[in-house]
Amino acid sequence: MPNELKNILIMKPSALGDIVLALPALASLRKSFPNAKISWLVKPEFASLLENHPYLDEIIIFDRKHLSKALSNTKAFGSLHSLIAQLRQEKFDAIFDFQGLFRTAFMSWLSGSKKRYGIANAREMAHLFYTDKIEHNLDCIHLVDLYLKMVQAAGAKNEKAEFVIPSNQTDVDSVKKLLKNHNIEPNKYIVFIPGSAQESKCWPAERFAQLADKFSAQYNYPIIAIGSKSEKSKAQEIITLAKTEIINLAGQTSLKELVELLRMAKLVVSNDTGPGHIASALGMPLVIMYSWSNPARIAPYGRDECMVARDPYSRGMEIKSNNPNHSITNITVEEVFQKASEQLNKSTAK
């Protein structure tokens, strides 16, 4: 077959939520080219999400923080030279740059690959380095659809979006032990994700606290707040404001353990942030709240029941909205509680 790819590289180093949204493209490539070697270039802090992935053969680490010092640090320059040499030695048939920035586009060109797929209107003039430019338009506004369109341009089949996030027993056992230490049973707790890399995406702490009190009165499930170490104080703020008990596990899990903690949850309530997108990919009962980020691009794929946002499908192609109506503060406790209750009641009825 003329389009039978044998050696493929996905470039999607970050961020966590965007990596999750690229997983269906990986699945499509594996199903379309079952004998191909598929590699993924990713930042070290997110690599564990892809470890032992059944559709992936190789993880290539892209330590941007270290490599950015290449002009002033001999060791960093050597690391950058080694990475470029590795990319050239791999002799990739095709590279898919899902990041769409100058650094990844330039590296794809340096690799020597003759087929380099990227977004036609990519930022930072990245499109200049692509051999095949894929239009991002209203027909594929969601990033999942865009990434699938890109791999289909290389001959991949039109597959239904599939999200696969690996699990291993060690992490499962670790999370069960952590839950047991707090007298919590698997599949019988609610997870709050109150943090985000950007404060403007964070729902007010007092509303998370009010939501916790409503959940406690209606359902009596234990509530756990999770996040990174830097988000521990945000979780603590909610705990201080709430009348009901909330357990603060922010910073107490690895990324793989966090996945299992989400996988065992009864419900997840999240800001627009990476762990929330993981919960969506796992198919969990979920509510994600959106503010200035365009929900049509990144909302839980095919799961409208999981989304709370203003004007979710009337923002066109914009990435970021400046409309004050789209502020996270306009989302009410009642809206989130109603969405959550619908899913909790449905899952309990099964």
C-alpha positions as CSV (number, residue, x, y, z in Angstrom):
1,M,0.0,0.0,0.0
2,P,1.4,3.4,-0.9
3,N,0.2,4.9,2.4
4,E,1.4,2.1,4.6
5,L,3.4,3.9,7.3
6,K,6.0,2.0,9.2
7,N,7.6,4.5,11.5
8,I,5.5,7.3,13.0
9,L,6.2,10.1,15.5
10,I,3.6,12.1,17.4
11,M,4.8,15.4,18.7
12,K,2.6,16.5,21.6
13,P,4.9,17.4,24.5
14,S,2.2,19.2,26.6
15,A,-0.1,20.2,28.2
16,L,-1.7,17.3,30.1
17,G,-5.2,17.9,28.9
18,D,-4.1,18.3,25.3
19,I,-2.1,15.1,25.4
20,V,-5.3,13.3,26.5
21,L,-7.2,14.8,23.6
22,A,-4.6,13.4,21.2
23,L,-5.1,9.8,22.4
24,P,-7.8,9.0,19.8
25,A,-5.3,9.9,17.0
26,L,-2.8,7.5,18.5
27,A,-5.5,4.8,18.6
28,S,-6.5,5.5,15.0
29,L,-2.9,5.2,13.8
30,R,-2.4,1.9,15.6
31,K,-5.5,0.4,14.1
32,S,-4.7,1.7,10.7
33,F,-1.1,0.7,10.7
34,P,-0.9,-2.3,13.1
35,N,2.7,-3.1,12.2
36,A,4.1,0.4,12.4
37,K,6.5,1.6,15.1
38,I,4.8,4.6,16.8
39,S,6.7,7.0,19.0
40,W,5.5,10.0,21.1
41,L,7.6,13.0,22.0
42,V,6.5,14.3,25.4
43,K,7.7,16.4,28.3
44,P,9.1,14.3,31.2
45,E,6.4,15.4,33.7
46,F,3.7,13.9,31.5
47,A,5.5,10.8,30.2
48,S,4.1,8.4,32.8
49,L,0.6,8.9,31.4
50,L,1.9,7.1,28.2
51,E,4.0,4.4,29.9
52,N,3.0,0.9,28.8
53,H,0.4,2.2,26.5
54,P,-0.8,-0.7,24.3
55,Y,-0.7,1.4,21.1
56,L,2.7,3.0,21.7
57,D,6.2,1.6,21.1
58,E,8.4,4.4,22.2
59,I,8.4,7.5,24.4
60,I,10.9,10.2,23.5
61,I,11.5,12.7,26.3
62,F,11.5,16.4,25.4
63,D,12.8,18.3,28.4
64,R,12.0,21.8,27.3
65,K,13.1,23.5,30.5
66,H,16.6,21.9,30.2
67,L,16.9,22.2,26.4
68,S,16.0,25.9,26.5
69,K,19.4,26.6,28.1
70,A,21.3,25.1,25.1
71,L,22.8,28.4,24.0
72,S,24.3,29.1,27.5
73,N,24.8,25.6,28.9
74,T,27.2,23.0,27.4
75,K,25.3,20.1,28.9
76,A,22.0,21.4,27.6
77,F,23.5,22.0,24.2
78,G,24.7,18.4,24.2
79,S,21.3,17.1,25.1
80,L,19.7,19.1,22.3
81,H,22.2,17.8,19.8
82,S,21.5,14.2,21.0
83,L,17.8,14.7,20.7
84,I,18.1,16.0,17.1
85,A,20.5,13.1,16.3
86,Q,18.0,10.6,17.7
87,L,15.2,12.0,15.6
88,R,17.3,11.8,12.5
89,Q,18.4,8.3,13.2
90,E,14.8,7.1,13.7
91,K,14.1,7.9,10.0
92,F,10.4,8.5,10.5
93,D,8.0,8.0,7.6
94,A,5.6,10.6,9.0
95,I,5.6,13.1,11.9
96,F,2.4,14.6,13.3
97,D,3.0,17.9,15.0
98,F,-0.1,18.3,17.2
99,Q,1.6,21.0,19.3
100,G,1.7,23.4,16.3
101,L,4.5,25.7,17.6
102,F,7.8,26.8,16.1
103,R,10.0,24.5,18.3
104,T,8.1,21.3,17.5
105,A,7.7,22.2,13.8
106,F,11.4,23.1,13.5
107,M,12.4,19.8,15.1
108,S,10.1,17.9,12.7
109,W,12.0,19.5,9.9
110,L,15.4,18.8,11.4
111,S,14.4,15.1,11.7
112,G,14.6,14.8,8.0
113,S,11.2,13.1,7.7
114,K,9.8,13.6,4.3
115,K,6.2,13.8,5.5
116,R,5.4,16.3,8.2
117,Y,1.8,17.0,9.1
118,G,0.7,20.1,10.9
119,I,-2.0,22.7,11.2
120,A,-2.3,25.1,8.3
121,N,-2.7,28.2,10.5
122,A,-0.3,27.0,13.3
123,R,1.1,29.7,15.5
124,E,4.7,31.1,15.4
125,M,5.0,30.5,11.6
126,A,5.2,26.7,12.4
127,H,3.3,25.9,9.2
128,L,6.4,26.8,7.1
129,F,8.0,23.5,8.2
130,Y,5.2,21.2,7.2
131,T,4.9,19.3,4.0
132,D,1.1,18.7,4.6
133,K,-1.0,21.4,6.1
134,I,-4.4,20.5,7.6
135,E,-7.1,23.2,7.8
136,H,-8.6,23.7,11.2
137,N,-12.1,24.8,10.4
138,L,-15.7,24.5,11.8
139,D,-15.9,20.9,10.5
140,C,-13.2,19.9,12.9
141,I,-13.3,22.6,15.6
142,H,-12.8,20.1,18.4
143,L,-9.1,19.2,18.9
144,V,-10.0,15.5,18.9
145,D,-11.5,15.9,15.4
146,L,-8.6,18.0,14.2
147,Y,-6.0,15.4,15.3
148,L,-8.1,12.6,13.7
149,K,-8.3,14.7,10.5
150,M,-4.5,15.0,10.5
151,V,-3.8,11.3,10.7
152,Q,-6.5,10.6,8.1
153,A,-4.7,12.8,5.7
154,A,-1.8,10.3,6.0
155,G,-4.1,7.4,5.2
156,A,-5.4,6.4,8.6
157,K,-8.9,5.0,8.7
158,N,-11.9,7.0,9.9
159,E,-12.2,5.4,13.3
160,K,-14.5,6.2,16.2
161,A,-12.6,8.2,18.8
162,E,-11.1,5.9,21.4
163,F,-9.4,7.0,24.6
164,V,-7.0,4.5,26.2
165,I,-5.2,5.3,29.4
166,P,-3.1,2.4,30.8
167,S,-3.6,1.0,34.3
168,N,-1.3,-1.2,36.4
169,Q,-2.0,-3.0,39.6
170,T,0.8,-1.3,41.6
171,D,-0.9,2.1,41.2
172,V,-4.3,0.6,41.8
173,D,-3.1,-1.0,45.1
174,S,-1.4,2.2,46.1
175,V,-4.6,4.3,45.7
176,K,-6.7,1.7,47.5
177,K,-4.3,1.9,50.4
178,L,-4.5,5.7,50.4
179,L,-8.3,5.5,50.4
180,K,-8.3,2.9,53.2
181,N,-6.1,5.2,55.3
182,H,-9.0,7.7,55.2
183,N,-11.7,5.1,55.6
184,I,-13.0,5.6,52.0
185,E,-14.2,2.8,49.8
186,P,-13.4,2.7,46.1
187,N,-16.2,3.8,43.8
188,K,-18.0,5.6,46.7
189,Y,-16.5,9.1,46.8
190,I,-16.6,12.4,44.9
191,V,-13.5,14.1,43.6
192,F,-13.1,17.9,43.4
193,I,-10.4,19.4,41.2
194,P,-10.3,23.0,42.3
195,G,-7.0,24.1,40.7
196,S,-5.8,25.0,37.3
197,A,-2.6,26.4,35.8
198,Q,-4.5,29.7,35.2
199,E,-6.4,31.3,38.0
200,S,-9.0,32.7,35.6
201,K,-10.1,29.1,35.0
202,C,-10.7,28.5,38.7
203,W,-14.2,28.4,40.1
204,P,-14.4,30.3,43.4
205,A,-13.5,28.3,46.5
206,E,-16.7,29.3,48.3
207,R,-18.8,27.8,45.5
208,F,-16.8,24.5,45.7
209,A,-17.5,24.6,49.5
210,Q,-21.2,25.2,48.9
211,L,-21.4,22.4,46.4
212,A,-19.7,20.1,48.9
213,D,-22.3,20.9,51.5
214,K,-25.1,20.2,49.0
215,F,-23.5,16.9,48.0
216,S,-23.2,15.9,51.7
217,A,-26.8,16.7,52.4
218,Q,-28.1,14.9,49.3
219,Y,-25.8,11.9,48.8
220,N,-23.5,11.6,51.8
221,Y,-20.5,10.5,49.7
222,P,-17.0,11.4,51.0
223,I,-15.4,14.3,49.1
224,I,-11.7,14.4,48.1
225,A,-9.9,17.4,46.8
226,I,-6.9,16.6,44.5
227,G,-4.3,18.5,42.5
228,S,-0.6,19.3,42.4
229,K,1.5,20.2,45.5
230,S,1.2,23.9,44.5
231,E,-2.7,23.5,44.6
232,K,-2.8,22.2,48.1
233,S,-3.6,25.6,49.6
234,K,-6.5,26.1,47.1
235,A,-8.0,22.8,48.3
236,Q,-7.4,23.8,51.9
237,E,-9.3,27.0,51.3
238,I,-12.4,25.0,50.3
239,I,-12.0,22.8,53.3
240,T,-12.0,25.9,55.6
241,L,-15.1,27.3,54.0
242,A,-17.2,24.0,53.8
243,K,-19.3,22.8,56.7
244,T,-18.8,19.2,55.6
245,E,-15.5,17.3,55.8
246,I,-13.3,17.3,52.7
247,I,-10.1,15.3,52.5
248,N,-7.1,17.1,51.0
249,L,-5.0,14.7,48.8
250,A,-3.5,17.5,46.6
251,G,0.2,16.6,46.0
252,Q,-0.1,13.2,47.5
253,T,-0.3,11.1,44.3
254,S,1.9,10.5,41.3
255,L,0.3,11.2,37.9
256,K,-0.4,7.5,37.5
257,E,-1.9,7.2,40.9
258,L,-4.1,10.3,40.2
259,V,-5.4,8.4,37.1
260,E,-6.5,5.5,39.3
261,L,-8.0,7.8,41.9
262,L,-10.1,9.3,39.2
263,R,-10.9,5.9,37.7
264,M,-12.4,4.7,41.1
265,A,-14.5,7.9,41.7
266,K,-18.2,8.1,41.8
267,L,-18.2,11.6,40.3
268,V,-15.6,14.2,39.4
269,V,-16.1,18.0,39.5
270,S,-13.4,20.0,37.8
271,N,-12.2,23.2,36.4
272,D,-10.9,23.1,32.8
273,T,-7.6,21.4,33.7
274,G,-5.6,18.3,32.8
275,P,-7.0,15.9,35.5
276,G,-10.5,16.8,34.5
277,H,-9.8,15.8,30.9
278,I,-8.3,12.5,32.2
279,A,-11.6,11.9,34.0
280,S,-13.5,12.6,30.8
281,A,-11.3,10.1,28.8
282,L,-12.0,7.5,31.5
283,G,-15.7,8.0,30.9
284,M,-16.4,9.0,34.5
285,P,-19.5,10.8,35.7
286,L,-18.1,14.3,35.4
287,V,-18.8,18.1,35.4
288,I,-16.2,20.4,33.9
289,M,-16.6,24.2,34.1
290,Y,-15.4,26.4,31.3
291,S,-14.7,30.1,31.2
292,W,-12.7,31.9,28.5
293,S,-11.4,28.6,26.8
294,N,-13.7,27.8,23.9
295,P,-15.6,24.6,25.0
296,A,-16.3,23.7,21.4
297,R,-12.6,23.0,21.0
298,I,-11.8,21.0,24.2
299,A,-15.0,20.0,26.0
300,P,-15.5,16.3,27.0
301,Y,-15.7,14.7,23.6
302,G,-19.3,13.6,22.8
303,R,-20.4,14.2,26.4
304,D,-22.4,17.4,26.6
305,E,-23.9,16.2,29.9
306,C,-20.5,16.8,31.5
307,M,-20.1,20.5,30.5
308,V,-21.1,23.7,32.1
309,A,-20.3,26.9,30.1
310,R,-21.8,30.0,28.6
311,D,-22.4,30.0,24.8
312,P,-20.4,26.7,24.4
313,Y,-21.1,26.4,20.7
314,S,-21.4,29.9,19.5
315,R,-17.9,31.2,19.9
316,G,-16.7,30.2,16.4
317,M,-13.0,29.2,16.1
318,E,-11.7,31.5,18.8
319,I,-9.3,30.0,21.4
320,K,-9.8,32.6,24.1
321,S,-12.8,34.8,24.8
322,N,-12.7,38.3,26.3
323,N,-16.4,38.3,26.8
324,P,-17.2,39.0,30.5
325,N,-20.2,36.7,30.2
326,H,-17.9,33.8,29.8
327,S,-16.2,34.4,33.2
328,I,-16.0,31.3,35.5
329,T,-17.7,33.4,38.2
330,N,-21.0,33.3,36.1
331,I,-21.3,29.6,36.7
332,T,-23.6,28.9,39.6
333,V,-23.6,26.2,42.3
334,E,-27.1,25.1,41.2
335,E,-26.0,24.6,37.6
336,V,-23.1,22.4,38.6
337,F,-25.2,20.5,41.2
338,Q,-27.9,19.8,38.7
339,K,-25.5,18.4,36.1
340,A,-23.8,16.3,38.7
341,S,-27.0,15.0,40.2
342,E,-28.3,13.9,36.8
343,Q,-25.2,11.8,36.4
344,L,-25.1,10.5,40.0
345,N,-28.7,9.4,39.8
346,K,-28.1,7.7,36.5
347,S,-25.1,5.8,37.7
348,T,-26.8,4.8,40.9
349,A,-29.8,3.5,39.0
350,K,-27.7,1.1,37.0
